[in-house]
């Protein structure tokens, strides 16, 4: 399970690769699961910035499905017009 390597990256085409590291001192360390940390494999809180950005720029249901419904309607009309 993440963040530990299970060898799946050998079979699945992905940019996520194992990172080996040594810890010089015993203590509490947070390992990054979002794979966006500049301090890999340790967490630097980048995931919080990504969540805030997504919440700020999210347009709701119609941002994706509204565009699909719009073009889907014209596609359906064009396809069935001459029948």
C-alpha positions as CSV (number, residue, x, y, z in Angstrom):
1,X,0.0,0.0,0.0
2,X,1.1,3.6,-0.6
3,X,3.7,4.9,0.2
4,X,5.5,1.5,0.3
5,X,6.5,-0.1,-3.0
6,X,4.5,-3.1,-4.1
7,X,6.3,-3.5,-7.5
8,X,3.3,-2.5,-9.6
9,X,5.2,0.3,-11.3
10,X,7.1,-2.5,-13.3
11,X,3.8,-3.5,-14.9
12,X,1.8,-0.3,-15.0
13,X,2.8,2.7,-17.1
14,X,3.1,5.5,-14.6
15,X,5.5,8.3,-13.6
16,X,5.4,7.2,-9.9
17,X,8.6,5.4,-9.1
18,X,10.0,4.1,-5.8
19,X,12.3,6.4,-3.8
20,X,14.8,5.0,-1.4
21,X,15.9,7.0,1.6
22,X,17.7,6.7,4.9
23,X,16.7,8.4,8.1
24,X,19.6,9.6,10.2
25,X,17.7,10.3,13.4
26,X,14.7,8.5,15.0
27,X,11.6,10.6,15.2
28,X,8.3,11.3,13.6
29,X,8.3,11.7,9.8
30,X,5.4,12.1,7.4
31,X,5.7,10.3,4.1
32,X,4.1,12.0,1.0
33,X,1.2,10.1,-0.6
34,X,0.2,12.9,-3.1
35,X,3.5,12.5,-5.0
36,X,3.8,16.3,-5.4
37,X,6.2,17.1,-2.6
38,X,9.5,18.8,-3.5
39,X,11.0,17.1,-0.5
40,X,10.2,13.5,-1.5
41,X,9.6,11.1,0.1
42,X,8.7,13.4,3.0
43,X,5.5,15.5,3.1
44,X,5.9,19.3,2.8
45,X,2.1,20.1,2.7
46,X,1.8,20.6,-1.0
47,X,-1.4,18.6,-1.1
48,X,-3.1,21.3,1.0
49,X,-2.3,23.9,-1.6
50,X,-3.6,21.7,-4.4
51,X,-6.9,21.1,-2.5
52,X,-7.3,24.9,-1.9
53,X,-6.6,25.6,-5.6
54,X,-9.2,23.0,-6.7
55,X,-11.8,24.3,-4.3
56,X,-11.2,27.9,-5.5
57,X,-11.4,27.0,-9.3
58,X,-14.1,24.4,-9.2
59,X,-17.1,25.4,-11.3
60,X,-19.5,22.7,-10.2
61,X,-21.4,20.1,-12.1
62,X,-22.0,22.1,-15.3
63,X,-18.4,23.0,-16.0
64,X,-17.9,19.5,-17.5
65,X,-21.4,18.1,-18.1
66,X,-22.8,21.4,-19.4
67,X,-20.2,21.5,-22.3
68,X,-20.8,17.8,-23.0
69,X,-24.6,18.3,-23.0
70,X,-24.3,21.3,-25.3
71,X,-22.2,19.6,-28.0
72,X,-24.1,16.3,-27.5
73,X,-27.4,18.0,-28.3
74,X,-26.0,19.6,-31.5
75,X,-24.5,16.3,-32.4
76,X,-27.8,14.5,-31.9
77,X,-29.7,17.1,-33.9
78,X,-27.2,16.9,-36.7
79,X,-27.3,13.1,-36.7
80,X,-31.1,12.8,-36.7
81,X,-31.9,15.8,-38.9
82,X,-32.3,14.0,-42.2
83,X,-34.2,10.9,-40.9
